[in-house]
Amino acid sequence: MTVHRVMGIETEYGISVPGHPHVNSMLTSSQVVNAYAGSVLPASRQKPRWDYDEETPLRDARGFDLTRAEADPSQLTDEDLGLANLILTNGARLYVDHAHPEYSSPEVTNPRDALVWDKAGERIMARAVELVLGIPGAQPVTLYKNTPDNTGASSGTHENYLMRRTTPFVDIVKHLTPFFVSRQVVTGSGRVGLGQEGRKHGFQLSQRADFFEVEVGLETTLKRPIINTRDEPHADPEKYRRLHVIVGDANLAELSTYLKMGTTSLVLSMLEDGALDLDLVMDAPVREMHAVSHDPSLKHLVTLVSGRRLTAVQMQLEFLEQARKHVERKGEVDPHTADVLDRWESVLARLETDPMSLSRELDWVAKLALLEGYRERDGLDWDHPRLALVDLQYSDVRPDKGLAQRLQARGSLVRLTTDAEVGAAVLTPPEDTRAWFRGECLRRYPESVAAASWDSVIFDVPGHDALQRVPTLEPLRGTRAHVGDLLDANPTAADLLAALNS
């Protein structure tokens, strides 16, 4: 059993123009993406387009396709709306997703790399905010790595994990539902206000929990499900299923992101091996997701169909115990897996005894400690508007303004990464997935890449009447080890295509 698998994070960033609450969010988001594009692309070079041809957003894992007539427009992610869209040399995608700028990280193979390239996205967004200031006539823009806007709307931070197609989907629903409901105690980013519009006063663990209304479904923006059924692997569909996870918060604390990706991957590994022997089926999963989030004391007892009642921390401990047993059965464990298990165990032990001792490690605890400091100092109740502003400022991407950024800079929020590796990830792709081929082709042959997607790179080169598609359906091919010498030996895209076709 291992945490290693192909994974990635896509984050929609909240956007505002201070003093101008009614600006067109699509236009402003386009300014953000285009500002960054102008800093990394020569003015004479046309941006490669995103290739939508192989996308299937309406295919459902339960065995059917939703018709386009039945789908909400937000589900039609395979349509080119002409909005700003940038493919980066680090293998990521930076684009406008409806009313938000979104950073979709490149594919990686472990939770630590997922964290590194997610942090690179924060750097890119912070730089884009600076660059917007240089656009004549543009208003200053603020970006937030958060979820709700307290008007009933919610942006998303989605996780993606490739897993074996042979794993029964019914088992995924059975075991991941209680895992997702309970993991908020580790992965929540904290929120002032209860309910989708935040009108009820108080503090909760997760920014995202109140927006979930059903247990299983295809939607991502309406009637949000705990288990999303989109069956769009961006890889060989006979071999892979891409689990599209929409229940996660936008995290800034590095340990929260690391454990979010690492523990989920461990549970998926047990699922694939048929090694999960837990009966944690809940009587009312959606209601319990809300109730767990609304109780920062962590005392809420989740009611199971079996009649058992236990806390979310206790549920997580049961998953941890199963993981430990499975590792023992498997024998030798790799360092990444051992580290995730040890950190998971340490966090859960402290959540049981003294949650506030994690104020330097988990987002919701760090935020709650900040807010309680203001409340105690100034005698504020939870309905005071200043607390909502502190909540928002926590997620500001600007290093000098964002409270999470400032906590991290002074050592009050634990880091797992270094500035050097995050800075490198802004420009360079991971070396052990197909993202390396995508990113390197964009860097080496910028004038010849006409389009790209997760599973293809498309070239426009002299001597060919049509565009030339190079498929990349296998995410673990196209790595530096696999094609590094090939790229080094072919200085032009035409040379590369000739070598591939020989």
Backbone torsions as a table, in degrees:
resi	resn	phi	psi	omega
1	MET	NA	141.7	-175.0
2	THR	-152.7	157.3	173.4
3	VAL	-82.8	-6.7	-175.5
4	HIS	-76.5	124.3	172.8
5	ARG	-168.2	167.0	176.6
6	VAL	-74.7	127.8	-176.0
7	MET	-150.9	169.1	177.2
8	GLY	-173.5	168.4	-177.4
9	ILE	-128.9	134.9	173.9
10	GLU	-121.2	130.1	-172.8
11	THR	-128.7	123.0	168.9
12	GLU	-85.9	126.6	-178.8
13	TYR	-94.1	135.1	172.9
14	GLY	-65.4	145.0	-175.1
15	ILE	-135.6	140.3	175.1
16	SER	-149.5	156.7	172.5
17	VAL	-117.6	102.0	-175.8
18	PRO	-52.0	130.2	-179.4
19	GLY	85.7	-4.0	-178.9
20	HIS	-136.3	73.0	-173.3
21	PRO	-69.3	-14.2	-174.7
22	HIS	-110.1	21.3	178.6
23	VAL	-67.7	160.5	177.5
24	ASN	-75.0	111.9	-174.8
25	SER	-66.7	-33.6	178.2
26	MET	-64.8	-44.0	179.5
27	LEU	-64.2	-44.9	-178.6
28	THR	-65.8	-40.5	177.2
29	SER	-62.8	-38.2	177.2
30	SER	-63.9	-37.6	176.5
31	GLN	-60.3	-39.9	-179.8
32	VAL	-62.9	-50.5	-178.0
33	VAL	-65.9	-43.6	-179.0
34	ASN	-67.6	-32.7	177.1
35	ALA	-62.7	-43.0	178.6
36	TYR	-68.5	-39.9	178.7
37	ALA	-57.8	-40.9	-179.6
38	GLY	-64.3	-22.5	-179.1
39	SER	-87.1	-19.1	-175.4
40	VAL	-115.5	-10.0	-179.8
41	LEU	-117.6	138.3	172.8
42	PRO	-60.0	144.8	-178.0
43	ALA	-60.0	-28.2	-176.5
44	SER	-81.4	-11.0	-173.1
45	ARG	-95.5	131.9	176.2
46	GLN	-78.0	135.2	-179.7
47	LYS	-68.0	134.3	172.9
48	PRO	-61.0	142.8	178.9
49	ARG	-86.3	161.1	173.9
50	TRP	-82.4	134.2	-177.8
51	ASP	-91.6	110.2	-177.7
52	TYR	-93.2	-1.6	-166.3
53	ASP	-59.4	-35.4	-174.1
54	GLU	-99.5	9.2	-177.0
55	GLU	-83.7	143.9	-177.3
56	THR	-137.2	67.2	-173.4
57	PRO	-69.8	-12.9	-177.0
58	LEU	-102.2	9.3	176.2
59	ARG	-84.0	128.0	-173.3
60	ASP	-105.5	135.4	-179.1
61	ALA	-64.4	-13.8	178.8
62	ARG	-83.5	2.2	169.7
63	GLY	107.6	22.0	178.3
64	PHE	-149.4	167.4	175.1
65	ASP	-111.0	130.5	172.5
66	LEU	-72.6	137.1	178.3
67	THR	-75.0	154.9	-180.0
68	ARG	-65.5	-29.9	177.9
69	ALA	-67.6	-32.9	-179.4
70	GLU	-81.6	-21.4	-171.9
71	ALA	-76.7	147.4	169.4
72	ASP	-72.2	144.1	-179.2
73	PRO	-52.9	-30.3	-179.8
74	SER	-66.8	-18.0	179.5
75	GLN	-84.4	-11.7	-176.0
76	LEU	-87.1	63.9	-176.1
77	THR	-77.7	0.3	177.5
78	ASP	-97.1	12.4	178.0
79	GLU	-102.9	133.5	177.0
80	ASP	-85.8	107.2	-178.2
81	LEU	-89.8	3.7	179.0
82	GLY	78.1	14.1	179.1
83	LEU	-83.7	164.6	-177.2
84	ALA	-58.2	136.5	-173.3
85	ASN	-152.3	120.7	-173.8
86	LEU	-131.8	133.4	174.2
87	ILE	-105.7	125.3	-170.5
88	LEU	-98.2	158.1	179.6
89	THR	-68.9	-13.8	174.8
90	ASN	-86.3	7.4	177.4
91	GLY	88.8	-2.2	-177.5
92	ALA	-88.5	171.5	175.3
93	ARG	-121.0	129.8	176.7
94	LEU	-121.3	118.5	-172.1
95	TYR	-157.1	175.8	176.8
96	VAL	-97.7	118.6	176.0
97	ASP	-107.5	95.4	-176.4
98	HIS	59.1	-107.2	-173.1
99	ALA	-105.7	19.4	-176.6
100	HIS	-137.2	145.9	164.6
101	PRO	-76.7	136.4	-177.4
102	GLU	-126.0	138.5	173.3
103	TYR	-113.0	118.2	175.8
104	SER	-107.5	115.3	-174.6
105	SER	-67.1	159.3	172.1
106	PRO	-68.9	163.9	176.6
107	GLU	-68.5	135.3	175.9
108	VAL	-129.2	177.7	-175.7
109	THR	-119.6	5.4	-179.1
110	ASN	-158.3	160.6	-174.0
111	PRO	-66.6	-28.3	179.8
112	ARG	-70.1	-41.6	175.9
113	ASP	-66.9	-34.3	175.1
114	ALA	-58.1	-41.8	177.8
115	LEU	-64.5	-46.3	-176.1
116	VAL	-60.5	-48.1	-177.1
117	TRP	-77.1	-19.9	170.3
118	ASP	-70.3	-42.5	176.5
119	LYS	-64.3	-33.3	175.0
120	ALA	-60.5	-36.6	176.6
121	GLY	-61.4	-39.1	176.5
122	GLU	-61.8	-42.3	178.6
123	ARG	-61.6	-43.2	-179.5
124	ILE	-63.0	-44.0	179.7
125	MET	-65.9	-40.4	178.1
126	ALA	-63.2	-39.6	177.8
127	ARG	-66.5	-39.0	179.0
128	ALA	-61.4	-39.5	177.6
129	VAL	-59.1	-42.5	177.8
130	GLU	-62.9	-42.0	-174.5
131	LEU	-70.3	-29.6	178.3
132	VAL	-59.3	-33.0	-179.8
133	LEU	-60.7	-22.5	179.9
134	GLY	-87.7	-1.3	179.2
135	ILE	-83.2	121.8	-179.0
136	PRO	-56.9	126.6	176.8
137	GLY	82.6	-6.7	-178.2
138	ALA	-78.4	143.5	175.5
139	GLN	-83.9	149.7	175.2
140	PRO	-58.9	138.6	-177.1
141	VAL	-115.5	143.6	173.0
142	THR	-117.3	133.4	177.1
143	LEU	-113.3	141.9	-178.7
144	TYR	-126.5	132.8	172.6
145	LYS	-91.4	80.6	-177.2
146	ASN	-146.5	-171.3	-175.6
147	THR	-118.1	-62.7	-173.2
148	PRO	-90.4	159.4	173.0
149	ASP	-115.2	8.3	178.9
150	ASN	60.2	26.9	168.5
151	THR	-121.9	8.9	-178.9
152	GLY	101.1	-4.3	179.1
153	ALA	-98.8	156.2	-179.1
154	SER	-146.1	126.1	169.2
155	SER	-83.7	173.1	-172.0
156	GLY	-128.0	147.1	165.5
157	THR	-118.4	111.2	-173.2
158	HIS	-109.1	136.9	174.1
159	GLU	-99.8	150.0	177.9
160	ASN	-133.0	131.2	-179.8
161	TYR	-133.8	128.2	172.3
162	LEU	-83.5	135.0	178.2
163	MET	-140.0	169.6	-177.6
164	ARG	-64.5	133.6	177.6
165	ARG	-61.7	-27.5	-174.9
166	THR	-74.3	-11.6	179.5
167	THR	-68.9	121.6	-177.4
168	PRO	-59.8	131.8	-177.8
169	PHE	-65.2	-29.9	178.5
170	VAL	-62.7	-33.6	177.0
171	ASP	-70.9	-36.1	176.7
172	ILE	-59.4	-47.8	-179.7
173	VAL	-63.5	-45.2	-175.9
174	LYS	-59.7	-45.5	-171.8
175	HIS	-94.6	-33.2	-178.1
176	LEU	-76.0	-26.4	179.0
177	THR	-59.3	-53.9	177.7
178	PRO	-65.9	-30.6	178.0
179	PHE	-65.0	-46.3	-179.3
180	PHE	-67.4	-38.8	178.8
181	VAL	-61.8	-38.7	-174.2
182	SER	-89.1	-23.5	-173.8
183	ARG	-71.9	-6.7	177.1
184	GLN	-56.6	-27.7	-178.9
185	VAL	-64.9	-20.6	178.0
186	VAL	-104.3	-39.4	-168.2
187	THR	-103.0	-7.5	-179.3
188	GLY	-62.1	145.2	178.4
189	SER	-102.6	-0.1	174.0
190	GLY	81.1	142.0	-178.2
191	ARG	-152.8	137.5	170.8
192	VAL	-86.1	122.7	179.8
193	GLY	106.1	142.6	179.6
194	LEU	-115.4	148.8	-176.3
195	GLY	89.9	161.7	-175.8
196	GLN	-58.7	-36.1	179.6
197	GLU	-95.0	0.9	176.2
198	GLY	67.8	25.0	-173.9
199	ARG	-78.6	-27.3	178.4
200	LYS	-82.8	134.6	-171.9
201	HIS	-79.5	143.2	178.3
202	GLY	145.4	-175.7	179.9
203	PHE	-125.7	140.3	178.1
204	GLN	-132.4	164.0	-174.6
205	LEU	-68.7	-42.7	-169.3
206	SER	-116.6	139.7	173.6
207	GLN	-78.2	-19.9	-168.9
208	ARG	-101.2	-23.7	-167.4
209	ALA	-56.4	-42.7	-173.8
210	ASP	-67.4	-10.6	-176.9
211	PHE	-92.1	3.8	-179.8
212	PHE	-99.8	131.1	-170.4
213	GLU	-124.2	-17.3	179.8
214	VAL	-136.6	166.3	-176.5
215	GLU	-82.7	-43.7	-174.6
216	VAL	-139.2	137.1	178.2
217	GLY	178.3	172.9	-176.1
218	LEU	-92.4	-20.9	-173.1
219	GLU	-71.2	158.3	174.2
220	THR	-126.7	-16.4	-177.6
221	THR	-119.6	-18.5	177.6
222	LEU	-129.6	145.8	-179.3
223	LYS	44.8	52.1	-172.8
224	ARG	-60.8	133.4	-179.7
225	PRO	-98.8	151.8	173.6
226	ILE	-64.1	-42.3	175.9
227	ILE	-110.4	115.1	179.5
228	ASN	-87.0	137.1	-172.8
229	THR	-104.2	11.4	179.3
230	ARG	-58.1	128.5	-177.7
231	ASP	-115.4	76.8	-175.8
232	GLU	-132.7	84.3	-168.5
233	PRO	-72.0	-20.4	-172.6
234	HIS	53.6	34.5	-178.0
235	ALA	-164.7	-175.6	179.5
236	ASP	-58.6	111.4	-174.2
237	PRO	-70.6	-18.0	176.6
238	GLU	-75.7	-23.8	-174.8
239	LYS	-104.1	-36.3	-169.3
240	TYR	-120.3	149.6	162.0
241	ARG	-119.1	135.2	173.6
242	ARG	-97.4	113.7	176.3
243	LEU	-79.5	115.7	-177.2
244	HIS	-99.6	106.1	-172.9
245	VAL	-101.0	119.8	-174.9
246	ILE	-113.2	5.3	-175.0
247	VAL	-88.4	-4.5	-173.5
248	GLY	-81.6	155.2	174.3
249	ASP	-86.3	164.0	170.3
250	ALA	-82.6	109.6	-175.1
251	ASN	-99.2	144.2	171.9
252	LEU	-111.2	-31.9	175.0
253	ALA	-66.3	126.5	-173.1
254	GLU	-65.8	-36.3	179.7
255	LEU	-66.5	-35.2	177.9
256	SER	-61.2	-46.3	178.0
257	THR	-64.6	-45.3	-177.5
258	TYR	-59.8	-46.7	-179.6
259	LEU	-73.6	-32.3	175.8
260	LYS	-57.0	-48.9	-177.9
261	MET	-75.2	-41.1	-175.5
262	GLY	-69.8	-45.9	-178.6
263	THR	-69.7	-37.2	177.3
264	THR	-62.8	-41.5	178.8
265	SER	-63.6	-36.9	177.3
266	LEU	-64.0	-43.1	178.9
267	VAL	-63.8	-39.7	177.3
268	LEU	-63.9	-38.2	177.8
269	SER	-61.7	-42.0	177.3
270	MET	-66.7	-38.5	177.3
271	LEU	-60.5	-46.0	-179.2
272	GLU	-62.3	-33.9	-179.4
273	ASP	-86.4	-1.0	-177.1
274	GLY	63.8	33.3	-171.6
275	ALA	-106.8	6.1	179.4
276	LEU	-90.3	116.9	179.6
277	ASP	-120.5	68.2	-178.1
278	LEU	-128.5	141.7	173.9
279	ASP	-117.0	84.8	-178.4
280	LEU	-117.1	27.6	179.4
281	VAL	-65.3	127.0	-174.3
282	MET	-93.7	153.4	178.5
283	ASP	-68.8	-38.1	-177.0
284	ALA	-147.5	83.1	-173.1
285	PRO	-57.6	-42.1	-178.1
286	VAL	-65.8	-45.4	178.1
287	ARG	-61.2	-40.1	-179.6
288	GLU	-69.2	-34.2	177.2
289	MET	-60.1	-43.0	178.2
290	HIS	-66.8	-44.2	-175.2
291	ALA	-65.3	-41.0	178.1
292	VAL	-61.8	-44.5	-179.0
293	SER	-64.4	-35.0	-174.5
294	HIS	-78.8	1.4	-174.8
295	ASP	-123.5	83.5	179.5
296	PRO	-67.5	-9.2	173.3
297	SER	-74.2	-15.4	179.4
298	LEU	65.3	23.6	-178.8
299	LYS	-96.5	-11.0	-176.5
300	HIS	-59.1	134.8	179.4
301	LEU	-98.8	117.6	178.0
302	VAL	-77.9	133.5	-179.4
303	THR	-94.7	124.2	178.6
304	LEU	-96.2	159.4	177.8
305	VAL	-59.9	-31.9	179.9
306	SER	-70.0	-13.1	-176.7
307	GLY	101.5	-14.0	177.0
308	ARG	-66.1	152.4	174.5
309	ARG	-133.2	129.1	-179.5
310	LEU	-153.2	160.0	-178.1
311	THR	-78.6	166.0	177.2
312	ALA	-63.0	-36.9	177.7
313	VAL	-63.4	-42.1	177.9
314	GLN	-63.7	-36.9	175.9
315	MET	-62.8	-44.1	177.6
316	GLN	-62.7	-37.5	178.4
317	LEU	-63.3	-33.1	177.6
318	GLU	-68.2	-39.5	174.9
319	PHE	-64.3	-41.3	178.5
320	LEU	-61.6	-44.6	-179.9
321	GLU	-60.4	-42.0	177.8
322	GLN	-63.2	-39.7	179.8
323	ALA	-64.9	-44.1	178.3
324	ARG	-59.6	-44.3	-179.8
325	LYS	-63.9	-40.0	-178.4
326	HIS	-67.7	-38.3	177.2
327	VAL	-62.9	-41.3	178.9
328	GLU	-62.6	-39.8	178.7
329	ARG	-66.3	-35.5	-177.4
330	LYS	-76.4	-24.9	-179.3
331	GLY	96.3	-125.9	-173.6
332	GLU	-60.4	139.7	-178.8
333	VAL	-121.0	139.3	-179.3
334	ASP	-76.8	159.3	-174.8
335	PRO	-60.0	-38.8	179.9
336	HIS	-62.5	-43.2	-179.1
337	THR	-66.4	-44.0	179.0
338	ALA	-60.2	-40.3	-178.9
339	ASP	-66.7	-43.1	178.4
340	VAL	-61.9	-44.8	180.0
341	LEU	-60.7	-44.6	-178.2
342	ASP	-66.1	-43.5	-179.9
343	ARG	-68.5	-38.7	177.1
344	TRP	-60.1	-46.9	-179.4
345	GLU	-63.3	-43.1	179.8
346	SER	-62.2	-44.4	-179.3
347	VAL	-64.3	-45.9	-178.3
348	LEU	-64.9	-37.9	178.6
349	ALA	-61.9	-41.0	-179.5
350	ARG	-76.0	-31.9	175.2
351	LEU	-63.2	-31.4	178.6
352	GLU	-72.2	-31.8	-172.7
353	THR	-106.1	-40.9	-175.7
354	ASP	-155.1	80.6	-176.3
355	PRO	-54.1	-36.7	-175.9
356	MET	-69.0	-11.7	175.1
357	SER	-68.8	-9.5	179.6
358	LEU	-99.2	20.9	-175.9
359	SER	-67.5	-14.2	176.5
360	ARG	-99.3	2.6	-170.8
361	GLU	-127.1	-37.1	-177.0
362	LEU	-112.2	142.1	-176.2
363	ASP	-58.3	-51.3	-172.3
364	TRP	-65.3	-33.3	179.8
365	VAL	-74.4	-41.2	177.9
366	ALA	-61.0	-43.7	-179.7
367	LYS	-67.3	-42.5	179.5
368	LEU	-62.7	-39.3	178.1
369	ALA	-62.4	-41.8	176.7
370	LEU	-60.8	-48.1	-176.1
371	LEU	-65.7	-40.8	178.9
372	GLU	-65.5	-31.3	175.6
373	GLY	-63.8	-44.1	176.1
374	TYR	-64.8	-42.6	-178.0
375	ARG	-62.5	-42.6	-178.8
376	GLU	-70.9	-41.7	-177.1
377	ARG	-67.3	-42.3	-172.5
378	ASP	-109.9	5.5	178.5
379	GLY	63.0	43.9	-174.7
380	LEU	-94.2	137.6	169.6
381	ASP	-85.5	166.8	-176.5
382	TRP	-65.6	-15.7	179.1
383	ASP	-87.6	1.8	-177.7
384	HIS	-72.7	130.4	-176.0
385	PRO	-62.3	-23.3	-179.9
386	ARG	-63.0	-33.3	-179.7
387	LEU	-67.9	-37.3	176.6
388	ALA	-64.6	-34.8	177.7
389	LEU	-68.9	-38.8	176.4
390	VAL	-62.7	-42.9	177.4
391	ASP	-55.7	-46.8	-179.1
392	LEU	-66.9	-43.3	-176.2
393	GLN	-66.6	-24.2	176.3
394	TYR	-55.6	-35.0	-172.3
395	SER	-99.0	3.4	177.7
396	ASP	-61.1	131.4	-175.2
397	VAL	-78.8	-12.7	-177.9
398	ARG	-71.4	127.4	-175.8
399	PRO	-58.2	-31.7	-177.6
400	ASP	-90.0	-6.9	-176.9
401	LYS	-117.0	-39.5	-176.1
402	GLY	-67.0	128.8	-177.0
403	LEU	-67.6	-38.0	176.5
404	ALA	-63.5	-40.5	178.6
405	GLN	-62.2	-41.0	-178.4
406	ARG	-71.4	-38.8	175.5
407	LEU	-60.4	-42.9	-179.5
408	GLN	-65.2	-41.2	-177.5
409	ALA	-63.2	-32.8	-179.5
410	ARG	-97.9	12.0	175.2
411	GLY	82.0	12.5	-179.2
412	SER	-93.4	-0.5	173.7
413	LEU	-135.6	115.3	-169.8
414	VAL	-61.2	137.1	176.0
415	ARG	-106.7	146.3	171.2
416	LEU	-110.8	-16.5	-178.6
417	THR	-105.2	173.4	173.4
418	THR	-117.9	157.0	177.0
419	ASP	-58.4	-37.7	-176.2
420	ALA	-65.2	-45.4	-176.8
421	GLU	-72.8	-33.5	176.1
422	VAL	-68.4	-42.3	177.2
423	GLY	-59.9	-40.1	177.7
424	ALA	-65.5	-37.2	-177.8
425	ALA	-70.3	-17.0	174.8
426	VAL	-63.6	-32.9	-173.6
427	LEU	-111.2	-27.3	-172.0
428	THR	-114.6	146.9	-178.4
429	PRO	-85.7	161.7	169.8
430	PRO	-61.2	145.2	-172.8
431	GLU	-87.9	-11.5	-169.8
432	ASP	-111.6	21.0	171.9
433	THR	-138.5	176.3	178.0
434	ARG	-63.4	-15.9	177.2
435	ALA	-58.3	-27.5	179.0
436	TRP	-64.9	-44.7	178.4
437	PHE	-62.7	-46.0	-179.4
438	ARG	-59.5	-51.6	-176.8
439	GLY	-65.3	-41.0	-179.1
440	GLU	-69.4	-35.7	175.9
441	CYS	-62.8	-39.7	178.0
442	LEU	-66.5	-35.6	-179.6
443	ARG	-76.3	-42.6	-173.3
444	ARG	-83.9	-34.4	-174.7
445	TYR	-124.2	54.2	-171.4
446	PRO	-60.9	-31.4	-178.3
447	GLU	-80.4	-11.8	-172.2
448	SER	-108.1	-11.5	179.4
449	VAL	-86.3	112.0	-178.8
450	ALA	-85.8	-32.2	-176.6
451	ALA	-162.5	165.9	176.4
452	ALA	-159.3	163.9	174.3
453	SER	-151.9	-173.5	177.7
454	TRP	-63.3	-32.2	-173.8
455	ASP	-119.9	26.3	175.1
456	SER	-166.8	155.2	167.2
457	VAL	-128.7	131.5	-173.8
458	ILE	-117.1	127.1	-175.1
459	PHE	-109.6	149.3	172.1
460	ASP	-124.2	103.8	-174.6
461	VAL	-130.3	151.9	177.8
462	PRO	-59.4	147.2	178.1
463	GLY	92.0	-5.6	178.0
464	HIS	-120.5	126.2	-179.7
465	ASP	-70.6	-27.8	-177.7
466	ALA	-119.7	161.8	173.5
467	LEU	-63.6	148.0	-176.7
468	GLN	-111.2	114.2	-179.6
469	ARG	-93.3	128.1	172.2
470	VAL	-107.0	107.8	-178.1
471	PRO	-73.0	147.1	177.2
472	THR	-133.7	57.4	-175.5
473	LEU	-72.1	-21.1	178.8
474	GLU	-98.7	109.2	-174.0
475	PRO	-64.1	-19.2	-178.6
476	LEU	-99.8	12.7	168.4
477	ARG	-112.7	166.3	-173.2
478	GLY	80.4	17.4	178.6
479	THR	-80.7	172.5	177.4
480	ARG	-63.0	-40.4	179.3
481	ALA	-65.0	-31.7	-175.3
482	HIS	-81.3	-44.3	-172.6
483	VAL	-126.1	7.8	-178.8
484	GLY	-59.3	-47.8	179.8
485	ASP	-64.8	-36.0	179.5
486	LEU	-62.3	-46.1	179.6
487	LEU	-66.5	-40.5	179.6
488	ASP	-61.5	-32.1	-175.9
489	ALA	-84.3	-6.2	-175.8
490	ASN	-129.2	96.4	-173.0
491	PRO	-71.3	-17.1	178.4
492	THR	-123.4	161.2	177.8
493	ALA	-64.3	-35.3	177.7
494	ALA	-62.5	-41.7	177.1
495	ASP	-61.9	-43.0	-179.3
496	LEU	-60.8	-48.2	-179.3
497	LEU	-62.4	-39.5	178.2
498	ALA	-62.3	-41.4	179.3
499	ALA	-66.4	-40.6	-179.5
500	LEU	-67.1	-30.7	-176.8
501	ASN	-92.1	-4.0	-177.1
502	SER	-80.5	NA	NA
